[in-house]
C-alpha cells in the first residue's frame, strides 16, 4: 500500500502517456542488443531467504497478493509478478552486471544481520573491508540497474547519466542516490522487501518529464534515487557511494521520501553520531 498524499506534482500513467517512450525491444542499458531478459524486482537470494522451506506471499503492483511456493516458483515467475518486463539483453543482465549483483548480495546479507536502523549510517569498511570503494560503487550500480528497469517498465526515458554510471562513470550530475530508512515501510514490512511508488512529475504544461523519485528496500534499509531534469547542484548531491560511512536519511512515510522531507534520527543514532565526531 502507498501512503502518498494526493498532489498535483505527481502524476499517474494516464497523465503522461503522451511522453512515454518505447525502446522497441532494445536493451535500455547498451541500447544495441535485443531485450531478451527481465531483471528480478528483488534478488532471488532475498526471496529464497524470506521463503525459507515453505512459501512466500508477494504483493503485486495492482494491490493484490500472490503465494509463491517452492524455489522453482522464484525462477519461473509463472504469474509475472517477480520480474520486470524484458528490458535488458542477456549480456548486460547476466554478465556485465555480475559484479553489481555480487556486491548487493554481500550488502543484503549484512543488513539482515545488523541493526542498522538505530545507527546514524552504514560503515562500508565493515560491509566490504578496507577496499570498500569498488564494491560500494558496484552496489550503487546494482540499484541503478533496478531503477532503470523500473523506468523502462513505466515508459520513462532513461537518463543518459544512469547509463554512463553503469558503464563506469563515478557520478551523476542530474541524479542523487541516498541510503534511507522509512518508518511506515519498517512498520508494515519489517524484515521483508519493499518497492516504493514511482513518483513522477512534469512541467506544468506536461511537455517533458521534470523529476523522478524511486526507492527500494531490503529490510529496514533502502536506497532513494532522485533524477532532476535541471540537474542537482554539487552542494546537494552527496552520493552515498562516495563515502566509506554515509549517513542514513530517516523518513516517516513514502510521501516524505518523495518530497525529500527527512525526520531527525532517534536518540541512539544521534548519540552515536556525536560520540564519533572528531575532537580537537
Secondary structure, DSSP 4 states (H G I P E B T S, - for coil): ---PPP-TTS--HHHHGGG----TTB-TTTSSSB--B--BSS-HHHHHHHHTTSEEEEE-TTS-EEEEEHHHHHHH-TTS-SBPPS-B-HIIIIIITHHHHHHHHHHHHHHHHS-GGGSSB--HHHHH-S-HHHHHHHHHHHHHHHHHHHHHHHTPPPPHHHHHHHTT-S--TTEEEEEEEEHHHHHHHTTSEEEPPPEEEE-TT-SSEEEEEEEEEETTEEEEEEEETT---GGG---GGG-TTPBPEEESSHHHHHHT---PPPHHHHHHHHHTS---
